[in-house]
Amino acid sequence: MPLSGSLELTLRCNLNCAHCYCRLPASDEEAQQKELSYDEICGLLDQAAETGCLWLLITGGEPLIRPDFLDIYTYAKKKGIMVTLFTNGTLITDRLADYFREYSPYRVEITLYGVTDETHEQITRVPGSFQRSLRGVHRLLERGIPLVLKTVVTTINHHELRELEKFAQRLGVKFRYDPIIVAPLDGSKEALKLRLKPEEVLELDLKDERRSSSYRDFCQKFWGAPGTDRLYGCGAGLYGFHIDPYGQMSICMSARWPSYNLRKGSLYEGFYNFFPQVRSQKPRSSYPCGQCEFHSLCSNCPGTAYAELGDPEAIVDYYCQIAHLRAEAFGLKSGTQRV
């Protein structure tokens, strides 16, 4: 049952973050013309609510660059859907913050890349963006809007991670980070140069008690679980869906291929008929990830592999290295060799 979904309103953004997997220019008219219209989105929200969707993530690109964002947000709220918003915060005005105070989202998540203008803007590549994001943060906090701060850890901002965490603590908001950079949708490899070394990712895991405890708990639950002969062994497409700006629906945000064209079909048809076909796919040949004991510690999946290597059955060695380092650090034993 599609209890939750994510909706990319656009792949365009007013920033140009060096690591980002979707960063089309805000002025990209060709992309804008291809995006779902307001009426099309409302129709999809009707279908989502009818099929049982309770939670919706609205994301991008930067969703606030769409002039009809507030209309879309309001329509989703009126359908009884709980809305989470991912944004860079630069376009949060007093008017928008006031509206959120009256019609609150479930939460807003804003990405900051450091505690200084220099570090943040070395990633966003837009002068003045740090202070604009901070103003957005404070506008929401002043009105009591549920807020989460987060970051992607790169070689550029690695040194400010702990200060960023302390900054969030001083504000009294939750904070989370992700050290995994995924390949951009446009096929470029430049962002991958900003990845931390696998050993640095492990160091972050071990220094963060919550992260390491979470990994241990997860492994205790799933370690030794039977492998799968299917390509998709995760839970993607069982209780959720992802819709891109052009009406293509996939089982999750990472696994975008194959996808179902909602402009030619219904969300119901896509979820209940197309998704089972995707999930039932079997690998073309031997697929070691399906039987790997370290899968619960690994970011390699058909979606991330396709994005980086153009093959859903490929193995991204970077993810594999991290998984094995984690297993060794957490004292997990394996009867198999590294794939």
C-alpha positions as CSV (number, residue, x, y, z in Angstrom):
1,M,0.0,0.0,0.0
2,P,1.5,3.4,-1.0
3,L,1.5,5.0,2.5
4,S,4.3,7.5,1.6
5,G,5.7,9.1,-1.5
6,S,8.2,11.6,-2.6
7,L,7.6,14.3,-5.3
8,E,10.3,16.2,-7.1
9,L,8.7,19.4,-8.3
10,T,11.7,20.3,-10.3
11,L,15.3,19.4,-10.9
12,R,16.2,23.1,-11.3
13,C,17.8,25.0,-8.4
14,N,18.9,28.5,-7.6
15,L,22.2,27.1,-6.2
16,N,24.8,25.0,-8.0
17,C,26.1,22.6,-5.3
18,A,29.3,20.8,-6.4
19,H,28.2,17.4,-5.2
20,C,24.5,17.5,-6.0
21,Y,22.9,14.8,-8.1
22,C,20.3,17.2,-9.6
23,R,21.2,20.8,-10.2
24,L,19.8,22.1,-13.4
25,P,19.9,25.9,-13.6
26,A,16.8,27.7,-12.3
27,S,16.6,29.5,-15.7
28,D,16.5,26.2,-17.7
29,E,13.4,26.9,-19.8
30,E,13.5,23.5,-21.6
31,A,13.4,21.6,-18.3
32,Q,10.7,23.9,-16.9
33,Q,8.4,23.3,-19.9
34,K,8.7,19.5,-19.4
35,E,7.7,19.7,-15.7
36,L,4.3,18.6,-14.5
37,S,1.8,21.4,-14.5
38,Y,-0.1,22.5,-11.4
39,D,-3.3,20.7,-12.6
40,E,-1.3,17.5,-13.4
41,I,0.2,17.5,-9.9
42,C,-3.2,18.1,-8.3
43,G,-4.5,15.1,-10.2
44,L,-1.6,13.0,-8.9
45,L,-2.3,14.2,-5.4
46,D,-5.9,13.1,-5.8
47,Q,-4.8,9.7,-6.9
48,A,-2.2,9.4,-4.1
49,A,-4.8,10.2,-1.4
50,E,-7.3,7.8,-2.9
51,T,-4.8,5.0,-2.8
52,G,-3.9,5.6,0.8
53,C,-0.9,8.0,0.8
54,L,-0.5,9.7,4.2
55,W,3.0,11.1,4.0
56,L,4.5,13.1,1.2
57,L,8.0,14.5,0.7
58,I,8.2,17.6,-1.5
59,T,11.7,18.1,-2.8
60,G,13.7,19.1,-5.9
61,G,16.1,20.6,-7.1
62,E,14.8,23.6,-5.1
63,P,11.0,23.2,-4.9
64,L,10.5,26.8,-3.8
65,I,11.6,28.2,-7.2
66,R,8.2,27.1,-8.7
67,P,5.8,30.0,-8.5
68,D,3.0,27.6,-7.8
69,F,4.7,25.9,-4.9
70,L,2.4,27.3,-2.2
71,D,-0.7,26.2,-4.2
72,I,0.7,22.7,-4.6
73,Y,1.6,22.5,-0.9
74,T,-1.9,23.8,0.1
75,Y,-3.6,21.3,-2.1
76,A,-1.7,18.4,-0.6
77,K,-2.5,19.7,2.9
78,K,-6.2,19.9,2.0
79,K,-6.1,16.2,0.9
80,G,-5.1,15.3,4.4
81,I,-1.5,14.4,3.5
82,M,1.3,15.1,6.0
83,V,4.0,17.1,4.1
84,T,7.7,17.2,4.6
85,L,9.7,19.9,2.7
86,F,13.3,19.6,1.6
87,T,14.8,23.0,0.8
88,N,18.0,25.0,0.8
89,G,16.2,27.7,2.8
90,T,17.3,30.7,0.7
91,L,13.8,31.4,-0.7
92,I,11.9,31.2,2.7
93,T,10.4,34.6,3.0
94,D,8.4,36.1,5.9
95,R,5.3,35.5,4.0
96,L,6.0,31.9,3.4
97,A,7.1,31.4,7.1
98,D,3.8,33.1,8.3
99,Y,1.8,30.7,6.0
100,F,3.6,27.7,7.5
101,R,2.7,28.9,11.0
102,E,-0.9,28.8,10.0
103,Y,-0.7,25.6,7.9
104,S,2.3,23.8,9.3
105,P,4.2,21.1,7.4
106,Y,5.1,18.0,9.3
107,R,8.6,19.3,9.1
108,V,11.0,21.3,7.0
109,E,14.6,20.1,6.4
110,I,17.2,22.6,5.4
111,T,20.7,21.7,4.2
112,L,23.7,23.7,5.4
113,Y,27.2,22.8,4.4
114,G,29.2,24.5,7.1
115,V,29.2,27.2,9.8
116,T,31.1,29.8,7.7
117,D,30.2,31.6,4.5
118,E,33.4,30.4,2.9
119,T,32.8,26.7,3.4
120,H,29.1,26.7,2.6
121,E,29.6,28.7,-0.6
122,Q,32.5,26.7,-1.8
123,I,29.9,24.0,-2.2
124,T,26.9,26.0,-3.3
125,R,29.0,28.2,-5.6
126,V,26.6,31.1,-5.1
127,P,27.8,34.2,-3.1
128,G,25.6,35.2,-0.3
129,S,23.8,31.9,-0.1
130,F,24.9,31.0,3.4
131,Q,23.4,34.1,5.0
132,R,20.2,33.7,2.9
133,S,19.9,30.1,4.2
134,L,20.5,31.2,7.8
135,R,17.7,33.9,7.4
136,G,15.4,31.1,6.3
137,V,16.3,29.0,9.3
138,H,15.7,31.7,11.7
139,R,12.4,32.7,10.1
140,L,11.1,29.2,10.6
141,L,12.4,29.0,14.2
142,E,10.8,32.3,15.1
143,R,7.4,30.9,14.1
144,G,7.9,27.5,15.7
145,I,8.0,25.5,12.5
146,P,9.3,21.9,13.0
147,L,12.8,22.1,11.6
148,V,15.7,19.7,10.9
149,L,19.2,20.8,9.7
150,K,21.3,18.4,7.7
151,T,24.4,18.2,5.5
152,V,26.2,16.1,3.0
153,V,29.8,15.5,4.2
154,T,32.4,16.2,1.5
155,T,36.1,16.8,1.3
156,I,35.2,20.5,1.3
157,N,33.2,20.7,4.6
158,H,34.5,17.6,6.5
159,H,36.4,19.9,8.9
160,E,33.3,21.8,10.0
161,L,30.9,18.9,10.6
162,R,31.2,18.9,14.4
163,E,30.8,22.7,14.6
164,L,27.7,22.4,12.4
165,E,26.3,19.8,14.7
166,K,27.0,22.0,17.7
167,F,25.3,24.9,15.8
168,A,22.1,22.8,15.4
169,Q,22.3,21.9,19.1
170,R,22.4,25.6,20.1
171,L,19.4,26.2,18.0
172,G,17.6,23.3,19.6
173,V,16.9,21.4,16.3
174,K,17.7,17.9,15.1
175,F,20.7,17.4,12.9
176,R,21.7,14.6,10.6
177,Y,24.4,14.1,8.0
178,D,25.2,11.8,5.1
179,P,28.8,11.0,4.1
180,I,27.7,9.2,0.9
181,I,27.7,11.1,-2.4
182,V,25.7,9.5,-5.1
183,A,26.3,9.9,-8.8
184,P,24.5,12.8,-10.5
185,L,21.6,12.1,-12.8
186,D,23.4,13.7,-15.7
187,G,26.1,11.1,-15.7
188,S,28.9,13.4,-14.8
189,K,31.7,12.2,-12.4
190,E,32.9,15.5,-11.0
191,A,30.9,15.2,-7.8
192,L,32.4,11.8,-7.0
193,K,35.8,13.5,-6.5
194,L,34.4,15.1,-3.4
195,R,33.8,11.8,-1.7
196,L,35.5,11.1,1.6
197,K,37.8,8.1,1.7
198,P,36.2,4.9,2.9
199,E,38.3,5.0,6.0
200,E,37.1,8.6,6.7
201,V,33.4,7.4,6.4
202,L,34.1,4.6,8.9
203,E,35.8,7.1,11.2
204,L,32.6,9.2,11.2
205,D,30.5,6.1,11.9
206,L,32.6,5.2,14.9
207,K,32.8,8.7,16.4
208,D,29.0,9.0,16.3
209,E,27.5,6.7,18.9
210,R,24.0,7.1,17.5
211,R,25.2,6.0,14.0
212,S,27.3,3.1,15.2
213,S,24.6,1.9,17.6
214,S,22.0,2.1,14.8
215,Y,24.2,0.0,12.5
216,R,24.8,-2.6,15.2
217,D,21.1,-2.8,15.9
218,F,20.3,-3.2,12.2
219,C,22.9,-5.8,11.7
220,Q,21.7,-7.7,14.8
221,K,18.3,-7.9,13.3
222,F,19.2,-8.7,9.7
223,W,22.7,-10.3,9.9
224,G,22.5,-13.8,8.4
225,A,19.1,-13.2,6.8
226,P,18.6,-15.3,3.7
227,G,19.7,-13.7,0.5
228,T,17.5,-13.1,-2.5
229,D,17.5,-14.3,-6.1
230,R,15.9,-11.0,-7.2
231,L,17.6,-7.8,-8.2
232,Y,15.6,-5.7,-5.8
233,G,15.9,-7.2,-2.3
234,C,15.0,-4.1,-0.3
235,G,11.6,-2.7,0.6
236,A,11.4,-0.1,-2.2
237,G,8.0,0.0,-3.9
238,L,6.2,-1.9,-1.1
239,Y,4.9,1.0,0.9
240,G,6.1,4.0,-1.1
241,F,6.8,5.6,-4.5
242,H,8.8,8.4,-6.1
243,I,7.6,10.8,-8.8
244,D,10.0,13.0,-10.7
245,P,9.2,16.4,-12.2
246,Y,8.2,14.9,-15.5
247,G,5.7,12.4,-14.2
248,Q,7.9,9.3,-14.2
249,M,7.1,7.1,-11.1
250,S,9.7,4.7,-9.7
251,I,10.0,2.5,-6.7
252,C,12.3,4.9,-4.9
253,M,14.4,8.1,-5.4
254,S,17.5,6.1,-6.0
255,A,16.1,3.4,-8.3
256,R,14.7,5.6,-11.1
257,W,15.0,3.0,-13.8
258,P,12.7,1.5,-15.0
259,S,9.9,4.0,-14.4
260,Y,6.2,4.3,-15.1
261,N,4.8,7.2,-17.1
262,L,2.0,8.7,-15.0
263,R,1.0,11.0,-17.9
264,K,-0.2,7.9,-19.7
265,G,-1.4,5.9,-16.8
266,S,-2.6,6.0,-13.2
267,L,-0.8,5.9,-9.9
268,Y,-2.9,2.9,-8.9
269,E,-1.9,1.0,-12.1
270,G,1.8,2.0,-11.6
271,F,1.9,0.9,-7.9
272,Y,-0.1,-2.3,-8.1
273,N,0.8,-3.6,-11.5
274,F,4.1,-2.0,-12.6
275,F,6.0,-2.0,-9.3
276,P,5.5,-5.8,-8.8
277,Q,7.0,-6.4,-12.2
278,V,10.0,-4.2,-11.2
279,R,10.5,-6.0,-7.9
280,S,10.2,-9.4,-9.4
281,Q,13.1,-8.9,-11.8
282,K,16.0,-11.3,-11.5
283,P,19.6,-10.6,-12.4
284,R,20.8,-11.5,-15.8
285,S,23.7,-13.5,-14.3
286,S,25.4,-14.2,-11.1
287,Y,24.7,-11.2,-8.7
288,P,26.9,-11.4,-5.6
289,C,25.1,-8.4,-3.9
290,G,22.0,-10.5,-3.6
291,Q,23.7,-13.0,-1.3
292,C,26.2,-10.7,0.4
293,E,26.2,-10.8,4.1
294,F,27.2,-7.2,4.3
295,H,24.2,-5.8,2.5
296,S,22.8,-4.2,5.6
297,L,26.0,-2.1,5.9
298,C,26.2,-1.1,2.2
299,S,24.9,1.6,-0.1
300,N,25.2,-0.4,-3.2
301,C,21.9,-1.1,-4.8
302,P,20.5,-1.4,-8.4
303,G,19.6,2.3,-8.3
304,T,23.0,3.7,-7.1
305,A,24.8,1.2,-9.4
306,Y,22.9,2.3,-12.4
307,A,23.4,6.0,-11.7
308,E,27.2,5.5,-11.3
309,L,28.1,2.7,-13.7
310,G,25.0,2.4,-16.1
311,D,24.3,-1.1,-14.9
312,P,21.9,-2.0,-12.1
313,E,23.8,-5.2,-11.5
314,A,27.2,-3.6,-11.2
315,I,29.1,-3.2,-8.0
316,V,30.3,0.2,-6.9
317,D,33.6,-0.6,-5.3
318,Y,33.5,2.5,-3.1
319,Y,30.4,1.3,-1.4
320,C,31.8,-2.2,-1.1
321,Q,34.9,-1.0,0.6
322,I,32.9,0.9,3.2
323,A,30.7,-2.0,3.9
324,H,33.6,-4.3,4.6
325,L,35.3,-1.8,6.8
326,R,32.2,-1.4,8.8
327,A,31.8,-5.1,9.2
328,E,35.3,-5.5,10.4
329,A,35.0,-2.6,12.8
330,F,31.7,-4.0,14.3
331,G,33.3,-7.4,14.7
332,L,31.0,-9.2,12.2
333,K,32.3,-12.4,10.7
334,S,31.8,-13.5,7.1
335,G,32.0,-16.8,5.4
336,T,32.3,-15.2,2.0
337,Q,35.1,-13.3,0.3
338,R,34.7,-9.7,-0.6
339,V,32.7,-9.4,-3.9
